[in-house]
Amino acid sequence: MTSPADNQKLSMNFIQKEAVNYRRSRYFMLITVLLGLVCVLLVIAVLVQHNKLSTERDLMKMSYVNVEYSEALSSLKMNCSRLNGEREDLQKNLTYMIQKKLQLEAELKKCNSERGSCRYFISSEEKSWSDGRRFCRDHGADLVIINTEEEQKFISSLIKQTTWIGLSDTLQEGVMKWVDGTSVNKGFWLQGEPNNMGGDEDCVEMQPSLPPENNWNDHPCSVQKRLICEK
C-alpha cells in the first residue's frame, strides 16, 4: 500500500507533467498559428505576384497589338498614298487621251473632203523625217506625194508651220524621189534649192509662210518637224 506521502508525490508529478504538456501544446499551437499566417502571407504574395504578372502580360499584349495596329495603319497609309498617285496618273493619262482624241478629231477635219475621203492627215507632234514616215505608215498612209500645182496649193493651205513631205534623196544623193519611188514631175523649190547645205540635207520640207509656187526646201532629215500623211 502506498503512503500518503507517496500519493502526494505522485500527484505532484502528474501535475508537473500536465503543466509541461500544456506548455508544449501552447507552443505547438503558436507554431501552427505562425505557420498558418506564413502560408496565408505566401498565398497573398503569390496572388499579388500573379496579378502583377498578369497585368504586365496584358500590357505587353496591348503594346504588341498597338505596334501591329500602327504598322498596319502605316502600311494602309502608304498603300492609300500609292493608289492616290496611280489614280492621279491615270486621270492625267485620261485627260491627255481625251485631249489627244479631240485634237485628232479636229485635225481630221482638215482632210480633203471634196475628194471623197480623208486623204490627208497633219500630225500634231514633231518628228524626224524617218519617224514621221513610220508614223504615217502605222496609220495606213505615207508621207504626202505632190504631183500637181493644184495639190501643192491645197496642201500649202492646210499646214500652218514647216512640215515634212514625202520627198528625199536618201537613196541616192542628188536624185530626189518620192516615197513610192517615183521621180519629181514638177518641183516647187525655193530659189537655189535643193542645195544640200552642209552635206546632210536629204529630206524635203514645205514652208507655208512662202508662196506655194516656191516653198520646198531640203533640210537635215533628223530635225523634228510636223508631217503630213496621205492615204
Contacts in CASP RR format, 6 or more apart in sequence:
PFRMAT RR
TARGET T0000
AUTHOR 0000-0000-0000
METHOD contacts of the structure
MODEL  1
MTSPADNQKLSMNFIQKEAVNYRRSRYFMLITVLLGLVCVLLVIAVLVQH
NKLSTERDLMKMSYVNVEYSEALSSLKMNCSRLNGEREDLQKNLTYMIQK
KLQLEAELKKCNSERGSCRYFISSEEKSWSDGRRFCRDHGADLVIINTEE
EQKFISSLIKQTTWIGLSDTLQEGVMKWVDGTSVNKGFWLQGEPNNMGGD
EDCVEMQPSLPPENNWNDHPCSVQKRLICEK
2 10 0 8 1.000
100 124 0 8 1.000
103 124 0 8 1.000
104 124 0 8 1.000
107 121 0 8 1.000
107 122 0 8 1.000
107 123 0 8 1.000
107 124 0 8 1.000
108 118 0 8 1.000
108 121 0 8 1.000
110 120 0 8 1.000
110 121 0 8 1.000
110 122 0 8 1.000
110 158 0 8 1.000
111 117 0 8 1.000
111 118 0 8 1.000
111 119 0 8 1.000
111 120 0 8 1.000
111 121 0 8 1.000
112 118 0 8 1.000
112 119 0 8 1.000
112 120 0 8 1.000
112 154 0 8 1.000
117 231 0 8 1.000
118 231 0 8 1.000
119 230 0 8 1.000
119 231 0 8 1.000
120 144 0 8 1.000
120 155 0 8 1.000
120 158 0 8 1.000
120 228 0 8 1.000
120 229 0 8 1.000
120 230 0 8 1.000
120 231 0 8 1.000
121 136 0 8 1.000
121 139 0 8 1.000
121 141 0 8 1.000
121 228 0 8 1.000
121 229 0 8 1.000
121 230 0 8 1.000
121 231 0 8 1.000
122 158 0 8 1.000
122 159 0 8 1.000
122 163 0 8 1.000
122 226 0 8 1.000
122 227 0 8 1.000
122 228 0 8 1.000
122 229 0 8 1.000
123 132 0 8 1.000
123 135 0 8 1.000
123 226 0 8 1.000
123 227 0 8 1.000
123 228 0 8 1.000
123 229 0 8 1.000
124 226 0 8 1.000
125 226 0 8 1.000
126 224 0 8 1.000
126 225 0 8 1.000
126 226 0 8 1.000
127 135 0 8 1.000
127 164 0 8 1.000
127 224 0 8 1.000
127 225 0 8 1.000
127 227 0 8 1.000
128 221 0 8 1.000
128 222 0 8 1.000
128 223 0 8 1.000
128 224 0 8 1.000
129 143 0 8 1.000
129 164 0 8 1.000
129 166 0 8 1.000
129 168 0 8 1.000
129 203 0 8 1.000
129 221 0 8 1.000
129 222 0 8 1.000
129 225 0 8 1.000
129 227 0 8 1.000
130 221 0 8 1.000
132 143 0 8 1.000
132 164 0 8 1.000
132 227 0 8 1.000
133 142 0 8 1.000
133 143 0 8 1.000
133 166 0 8 1.000
133 179 0 8 1.000
133 227 0 8 1.000
135 227 0 8 1.000
135 229 0 8 1.000
136 142 0 8 1.000
136 143 0 8 1.000
136 227 0 8 1.000
136 229 0 8 1.000
136 230 0 8 1.000
139 229 0 8 1.000
140 231 0 8 1.000
141 229 0 8 1.000
141 230 0 8 1.000
141 231 0 8 1.000
142 166 0 8 1.000
142 179 0 8 1.000
142 180 0 8 1.000
142 229 0 8 1.000
142 230 0 8 1.000
143 164 0 8 1.000
143 165 0 8 1.000
143 166 0 8 1.000
143 167 0 8 1.000
143 179 0 8 1.000
143 227 0 8 1.000
143 228 0 8 1.000
143 229 0 8 1.000
143 230 0 8 1.000
144 155 0 8 1.000
144 165 0 8 1.000
144 166 0 8 1.000
144 228 0 8 1.000
144 229 0 8 1.000
144 230 0 8 1.000
145 165 0 8 1.000
145 166 0 8 1.000
145 167 0 8 1.000
145 178 0 8 1.000
145 179 0 8 1.000
145 180 0 8 1.000
145 182 0 8 1.000
145 230 0 8 1.000
146 152 0 8 1.000
146 155 0 8 1.000
146 165 0 8 1.000
146 167 0 8 1.000
146 188 0 8 1.000
147 185 0 8 1.000
147 186 0 8 1.000
148 186 0 8 1.000
149 186 0 8 1.000
149 188 0 8 1.000
149 213 0 8 1.000
152 188 0 8 1.000
152 212 0 8 1.000
152 213 0 8 1.000
153 212 0 8 1.000
155 165 0 8 1.000
155 206 0 8 1.000
155 228 0 8 1.000
156 206 0 8 1.000
156 208 0 8 1.000
156 212 0 8 1.000
156 215 0 8 1.000
157 212 0 8 1.000
158 228 0 8 1.000
159 206 0 8 1.000
159 208 0 8 1.000
159 226 0 8 1.000
159 228 0 8 1.000
160 208 0 8 1.000
161 208 0 8 1.000
161 225 0 8 1.000
161 226 0 8 1.000
162 205 0 8 1.000
162 206 0 8 1.000
162 207 0 8 1.000
162 208 0 8 1.000
162 225 0 8 1.000
162 226 0 8 1.000
163 205 0 8 1.000
163 206 0 8 1.000
163 208 0 8 1.000
163 225 0 8 1.000
163 226 0 8 1.000
163 227 0 8 1.000
163 228 0 8 1.000
164 203 0 8 1.000
164 204 0 8 1.000
164 205 0 8 1.000
164 206 0 8 1.000
164 225 0 8 1.000
164 226 0 8 1.000
164 227 0 8 1.000
164 228 0 8 1.000
165 204 0 8 1.000
165 205 0 8 1.000
165 206 0 8 1.000
165 216 0 8 1.000
165 228 0 8 1.000
166 178 0 8 1.000
166 179 0 8 1.000
166 204 0 8 1.000
167 176 0 8 1.000
167 177 0 8 1.000
167 178 0 8 1.000
167 179 0 8 1.000
167 184 0 8 1.000
167 203 0 8 1.000
167 204 0 8 1.000
167 216 0 8 1.000
168 176 0 8 1.000
168 177 0 8 1.000
168 179 0 8 1.000
168 202 0 8 1.000
168 203 0 8 1.000
168 204 0 8 1.000
168 221 0 8 1.000
169 175 0 8 1.000
169 176 0 8 1.000
169 177 0 8 1.000
169 194 0 8 1.000
169 202 0 8 1.000
169 218 0 8 1.000
170 202 0 8 1.000
170 203 0 8 1.000
170 221 0 8 1.000
171 177 0 8 1.000
173 196 0 8 1.000
173 202 0 8 1.000
174 194 0 8 1.000
174 196 0 8 1.000
175 183 0 8 1.000
176 183 0 8 1.000
176 184 0 8 1.000
176 194 0 8 1.000
176 204 0 8 1.000
177 183 0 8 1.000
177 184 0 8 1.000
178 184 0 8 1.000
187 216 0 8 1.000
188 212 0 8 1.000
188 213 0 8 1.000
188 214 0 8 1.000
188 215 0 8 1.000
188 216 0 8 1.000
189 214 0 8 1.000
189 216 0 8 1.000
189 217 0 8 1.000
190 207 0 8 1.000
190 210 0 8 1.000
190 214 0 8 1.000
190 215 0 8 1.000
190 216 0 8 1.000
190 217 0 8 1.000
191 214 0 8 1.000
193 216 0 8 1.000
193 217 0 8 1.000
193 218 0 8 1.000
194 201 0 8 1.000
194 204 0 8 1.000
194 216 0 8 1.000
194 217 0 8 1.000
194 218 0 8 1.000
195 201 0 8 1.000
195 218 0 8 1.000
196 202 0 8 1.000
196 218 0 8 1.000
197 218 0 8 1.000
200 220 0 8 1.000
200 221 0 8 1.000
201 218 0 8 1.000
201 219 0 8 1.000
201 220 0 8 1.000
202 218 0 8 1.000
202 220 0 8 1.000
202 221 0 8 1.000
203 218 0 8 1.000
203 219 0 8 1.000
203 220 0 8 1.000
203 221 0 8 1.000
204 216 0 8 1.000
204 217 0 8 1.000
204 218 0 8 1.000
204 219 0 8 1.000
205 216 0 8 1.000
205 217 0 8 1.000
205 218 0 8 1.000
205 219 0 8 1.000
205 225 0 8 1.000
206 215 0 8 1.000
206 216 0 8 1.000
206 217 0 8 1.000
206 228 0 8 1.000
207 215 0 8 1.000
207 216 0 8 1.000
207 217 0 8 1.000
208 215 0 8 1.000
209 215 0 8 1.000
219 225 0 8 1.000
END
